[in-house]
Structures are given as C-alpha cells and as structure tokens.
Amino acid sequence: MSQYTQKSQRTIQSERPAEIGRKVRMSLLEYSESSFTDPHSVVSLDEPEFDPAAFSHIGKIYEGVEPHRMGGHAVVRTEEESKKCVHHFDPNHRDYFIVRLAKRTMLDTLCVSTRFFAGNPACDLKVTLIDDVRNDELTIPIPHLQPDSEHWLEQIQFHTTRMVFRFKAGGITRVWAFGEESNKQPNPLVWLSKNSCVVFKEDDFFGGPDYALSDKADRSTPHMLGWETSRSAMGLQAVFPIRKGRVKEVVIDTYRHVNNYLRSAWVFSANFPDDIVLDKEGCPLWQVTSSSDEQWTTHELKAFFEALPQDKVIGFSFDIEPLANTQWTLETTFELQKDAMHIQSELDFDASHICIMFLPHGGLHAIKVMGEPY
C-alpha cells in the first residue's frame, strides 16, 4: 500500500494523459450530503458546464457534489449552564459519496475534477477502490485538490466495481474512470420481481408500488418518481409474487427522494402454491411497544395510534416492528437513507412471494428482488 501511495502521488497531474482507456459509465449509490448541488451530476460522462447567470433559491448553480459547510461542527448547551455555549469540533468528520461502475473494470486512470470550484474545492480526499469479486480494496490519498482543476491518476491497474470518495469540505465536480472491462464479472442474477404487481393496494398518494416494481423505475429521470404515501400514512406493505427461485439480493432504491424517504424496511419471504389467495390478515402484524412496557399488535398502525387514549400517548414513545408468523419468514432489514440505492447481496432463501414492510411514511423509487430462478 505504501509503495502504491507514493507512486500515485508522483503521477497526479493536471493535464489529460495522451493515451487513455475507455470512459466507464457509473451511477451514484449514496452520499452523505449535497445541499448545494444535484449530486448525480458528479458521475456524468459529459464535460461540466457553468452558466454565470444561472442561480437557484440557494445561490449560484454548480454541478457535482458540494455538502453544506457545517460537517463536524455542533453547538452544545446545557440547562445547568444556560449562558455557556461550547462549540464542538470533530476533525475526523468526512463527507463521502459512493459510486458503482457499470461493469467490473481493470481501472487504469482516474480523474477527479474540481472545475468551477474556485474558492471551495474539496480537500484531504481519500479514494477507496473496491473489488466485490475478490473482496479486495485499495485506498489512494489525494491530500491537496487544486481549485478549478482536473487531477489525473495513471497506471492504477486495479479491478474495481465500486469507489468511495471521502473528503473534507468543499466540492467535487466530476469523477471519471477509465479502463477495460475485466474478464471476470460478478455472477449474473435474474430479476425475479421484474414487472410484478402488488397483491393488494396500500396508501399510494403518488405513483404506486407497481411502478416501483416495474422496469420503468430505472433512474432514467432527473427528478423524483416512484411510490409516495400521503403524510398521514403510518406503516405500509408491498406484497407481491416473484418468479420462483433462490433469492440472492434485494435492492431498495430511494433515488431522488431526499426530503421524504422512508426510514425502515423489513423483508419477509413465503412459499405459496400458485392458486393461493392472499389477504392482509395473513401478513405480519405490527408490534408496538410503549416506553411504559405495554405491548400491542395491529394490522393498521394509523388507526391504532388514532384510537390510543391520550393518557397512554402523552409523555411516552414507542418501538415498532413487524412480527414473522407461520406463513412469513423475516429475511433481512434495511435502514434506509435519502436518495440512495440500498443493496443487500448476501442473501440465500427460497421464495414465491415477498412482503416488504416500511416505516414511517414517504417515498421510494424502486424495489428489486434478484436471484436464481428454478
């Protein structure tokens, strides 16, 4: 690692190399923060643009990833010393974003651009290259990013499926990867839930779960689409059949859902005969536990909380989770993030149907169940 790091630092240059491999398509999987920009533009294959007359409600329009300025800073007050204000600083805080390459690639050249970020480029950058086939990774530090510049790293020669960019402050306009497709690719999986339809409808204030299960939910739009509940909803389910097979991966995508993303998800599996008639009564129940240790179960969280007496609500908080039953087996859970593709790929179970339960209310873009059909 140390030899590679020294070599990488020597070969960082501001000019595009004369000979270069193919530019690789990438997608943004997740990011910590990007208050000032549309973060998905950071992986655009196009040259960045800058319109000096273009402004939004928050100021000048830039491309790429630019987090807010407050990462690692917080103000701490105590009731005991109300006049005292302590500013807390965490020098270890770093913002980040993760990208996935369309194909496993023998990465040869990487470009990190701060074009148009003249006074606020990112700094103290560490790029971690990940190979999910060999479970290997390589970290390249780039301590000093120059303003309004391109930074080219050559002769990397590392099989790469994903890249993680961790940095302090400022913005990054583009990341471009160059190389040739690796001979060995991750094992291909079949989209078992492609264009499936939910068995019964839940709250679908905007869009619906059938869109989230369809091949239309492909991230081709530059704006939010998908399945969004009303604000008064509380807990929802998506129950749908899949092509019978061995499930290896579940994907829940909150693409472009920034201020209204769902927070929690539970994935259940079941094996039913072809002529099964499903209803909500056979699905997992919500279990509600009060901070007073009282416990209830219900199929309808919204109705449950509306009917709960005020003397059991005021001053209390609640833990909520769905319960497996004789028909449905809990396989995995998700802690969902804003505008992110959540992938759990170390699964291994048989199923004919899937039930996914979400809390509290809000939206998502896509649900995909991947695996090996029978």
N, C-alpha and C positions, 0 to 999 in steps of 0.2 A: 504493500500500500504506500509506504513512504517513497519508494523509487518512482511509482506511478505519479504520486502527487507532485514531486519535484519536476518530473518531465512535463506534466500538464501545465504547471505554472510557466515553464520556459516556452511552451508552444502557444500560449494565449496570444492572439494577435487581433488587430483591429480591421485588417483587410480580409476580404473573402479569399480563400485559397484558390489557386489557379485550377486545380483538379479537385473535384468533389463528387461524392456519390449521389444517389437519388434522394430527394427530399421525401421524408416519411410522413404520412398522414397520422395525426394524433388527435385524441379527444381529452378534454379536461374532466377528470374523475371527481375531484373535490378540491376545496381551497378553504383557508381559514377566514379570509376577509378580503373584500374588494369593494369598498364603499364608493370609490370614485370612478370606476370603470366597469365595462362589461367584460368579466374575466375570461369568457370563452374566446375572445379575440386573441388571447395570448398564444393559441395554437393554430391560428390562421396561417395558411400557406402563402397568402398574399403579402406583399410589402405593406408595412403600416402607412397610414395616411394621417395627415394633420391639417385641419382646417382652422386657421387662426380666427375665423369669425364664428366658429361653432361653440355654443355654450348650452349647458343644461341648467336646471334649477340649482345645482350644486357647484356650478362654475365651469371651467374650461373642460372640454371633452377630450379625453385621451383614450388610447387603446391599451390592451394588456391587463395586467394585474397591478392594482395600487390599493393597498389596505389603508384604513384610517390611521391617524398618527398616534393613537393612544396605546398601542400594543406594549404591554409590560409596565404600564403606569396605572396607579389607582390612588384615590384619596381615602384615607382611613380616619374616621372619627369615632369617639366613644361617648356614651351617655354620661359616663362619670366625669369626663373632661371635655365638656361641650365646646369650650373655647379653643381646644387644641386640635390642630389639623396636621396630620402626618402624611407626607407623600411617599407612597410605596413604589419602589422601582425594582423590576426583575430584569437584570441584564441578560438572562438566559432566554427570555421570550423571543420566539421567532415566528413570523408568519410563514405560511407554506402553501404550495399547490402541488397536486399530483396529476400527471398526465399518463395516458396509456397509448402505446404505439399500436397502429392498426395491425401490424404483423411483428412477430419476434424478428429483431433486426440485429445484424452484426454492425453495431454503431461505430462509425469511423470518425465523423465530425459532428460537433455540436455548436450551435450559435445561440448566444444569449444576448438579446438586444435591449438597450435602454433608449432607443430612438425617441426623441422629443421630450424625454425626462431630463431636462437640462439642469434643474436645481434639486431634483429629488429622486435620483436613481436608487434602486435597492443596493444594499451593501452586505458584506460578510456572508456571501452566498455559499451554500454547500449543495451540490447536486449529487444525489444518490441514484445510481443506475441499478435497476433490479431485473434479475432474470428469474421469472417464475417457473421456468422449466427445470433449471438446475438449483433453484433456491439459493442463488448467489447474488451478491451486490457489491458495488464499488462506489466509493464516495470521492468526489472531486471538489476540493475547496477553491473558491474564487473570491478571495477576501476583498478585493477592490474592483468594483464595477465603475467604469468611467461614465460620466453623464453623456447622454445623446450619442451613444456609440454602439457598435457591434463587437462582441467578444467571441472569437472563433477558437475552438479547441480541436486540434487534429490528432490523428493516429490513436484514437481511443481503443478500438478493437475489443469491444465487449458486447456479448449477446445481451440484448435489452428488450424487455417487454413493457416496463414502466419506468418513470423517472419522478423523483421527489425533489422539489426545489424549496429549500429552507433559507430564509433571508431576514434581514433586519431592515425595517423602514423602507420607504420609497417604492418605486415602481419598476416593473419589467414589461417591456412592450411585446416581445415575441420570444419564443424558443423554437428553434428549428433543429431537427435531427436528420442526419444524412447517413446512408449506408445501404447495404444489400440485405434482402430478405434471408434470414437464416434457413438452412436446410431443414432443421428440426423445429417444428412448431408445436405449441400446446395441443394436446389431444382434442380433436373437434367434438363438440357436443351438439345434440339436436335440440331445437327449440320446441319442447314438449307442450308448451302452453300457447303456441302461436295462434292468434285469432280465436282463442276460446271466448266463451261468453259466460257471464256470471249466472248462477242458478236462480238467484232472486235478487231484487234490487235493494240497495241501501240508499242512504242520502246521496244524491248526485246533483247538487245545486248547479254545478257547472261541469260540462263534459260527462264523464261516467266511467265506471270500471271497465266496460267493454272496450273503450278507446285505449285504456292503459294496457290491456291485454293484446291489442292489435299490432300489426306490423306498421301502422301509421305512427306509432309512438317511437320514432326513430331519431329524435334530436335534430330533425331537418329544419325546424322552425327556429327563428331567432327570438322567440317570445314564449311565454308560458302557455302550455296546453296540458290536458290530461283529465284527471278526476279531482274535483274540488268540492268539498262539502260546504254546507252553509255554516255560518259561525255558531249557530245554536246547536249543532250536532255534538254528540259526545260518544265516541266509540263507533266503529263501523267494521264491516266484514266484507271480504271478497271471497266467495265460494265458487269454484269453477272446476270443470273436468280438464284433465290433461291427457295427452297421448300416453297410454300406459307404458311405464318404463322405470328405470332406475334414476332417481333424481340425484344430480351431482352438484348443481349450482342454482342459487336463487338470486335474482337481481331485482332490487327496488330502486328506481331512479326518481329523484326529486328535481330533475333538470328544470332550471329557471324558476322553481318555487323557492323564493328567497324569504319572503315575509309570512308565508302561510304553509310551511311544510309540516307534515305530520312528524311526530317525535318518536313514537314507539311502534314496533311491529312484531307480531308473533306468527310463526308459520307452522301450521298443522297439516298432517297428511292422513289420508284414509285410502282404503282399497274397497271399492264397492262393485257390485255386478252392474252390467250395462243398463239394466232396466230399473235401477234404483230411482226413487222419487225422494228428493231431499227437501227438507224444510228447516227453518231457522231453529225450531225447537230441538233438533238433534245436534246442533252445533255447540261448540264450547260456550260455557257460561262465563260471564264476567264475575270475578270475585272482588268484593270491595271490603277493605279492612280499615276501620277508623283508628285514629290515634288513641282512642279510648279502648281499643282492642275488640270492639264489636265487629261482627263479620256478617256479610250478606252475599247472596248470589242473584244475578239477574241477567236477562237477555237484552234489556233496554236500559242503558246507563242514564240517558237523558231523563226518561220517565222516572227512574229510581231516584235521582237526585232532586227532581221537582217534587216528588212525594215525601221526601225525607223531612221529618219535623225539624223546625229551626233549632230546637234545643239539642239536636244531635249534629247540627251543622256549624253553628257559630262557635268559634274557638277550636274547631277540630280540623284536621287534614286527613287525607285518605290515600291508601295504597290500592292500586287497581291492577289486576292481571287476569287473563283468561285461564280457564282450567281445562285440561285434557279430559276426555271421557272414554267410554268403551269403543266409540267409533273413531275418534280423532286423536292422533298422537302428536305431541309437541316435538318439532324437529329442530327449530332454531329461533332466535330472536334477533331483532335489529334495533340499534339506537340510531335513528335517522338524523341526518344533517341537512342543512339547506343546500339546494342546488348541487346535489352530489349523486354519483352512481355508486350504490352500495352493492357489493358483490360478496357473497359467501360461497366459496367454491370447494370446500372440503366436506361436502355432504354426501350421504350414501344411504338412500332409502327408496323403497318401492312405493308407488302411489298411482291411483287412478284419479283422485281428486285432491285439491289443495284448498285449505281455508286460511286466509291471512286476515288477522285482526289488527286494527290500528287505533291509536290514541294520539291526541285528543280529537281534533278536527283540523281540516285544512286540505292540502292537496299533494298529489304526486303525479309523475309523468308516465311511468311505465312499470309494469310487473312482468318479469320473465322467469320461467322455470325451465332449466336446461338439464339435459341428461342423456341417457342411452335407452332408446325405445326397445320393447320386446320384439 
